């Protein structure tokens, strides 16, 4: 069986980077939704209505799902992987 070394500080750094990107993505998606909603003032007609409604409906339905999924992964990395690696490191140092 192979032994693998896990650097818990690196896992925490990766989790923080993913969290930052996820927050930026959420903010960008919200900003995009607001800009598309703003098209109502300059774009009229059926195509405009369908585009704005379709985009906003998609964003309302999926953006929070994706955000929460990625956020759950970040929490998993922090609580399970990094915490487990730290415990193993401490046990190995004490052994």
Residue pairs with C-beta under 8 A, 6 or more apart in sequence:
6 81
6 84
6 85
6 88
7 85
8 81
8 82
8 83
8 85
8 86
8 89
11 77
11 78
11 81
11 82
11 85
12 77
12 78
12 82
14 77
15 74
15 77
15 78
15 82
18 70
18 73
18 74
18 77
19 71
19 74
22 67
22 70
22 71
22 74
25 66
25 67
26 63
26 67
29 59
29 63
30 63
32 59
33 55
33 56
33 59
33 63
36 51
36 52
36 55
36 56
37 52
37 56
39 48
39 51
39 52
40 48
40 52
43 51
43 52
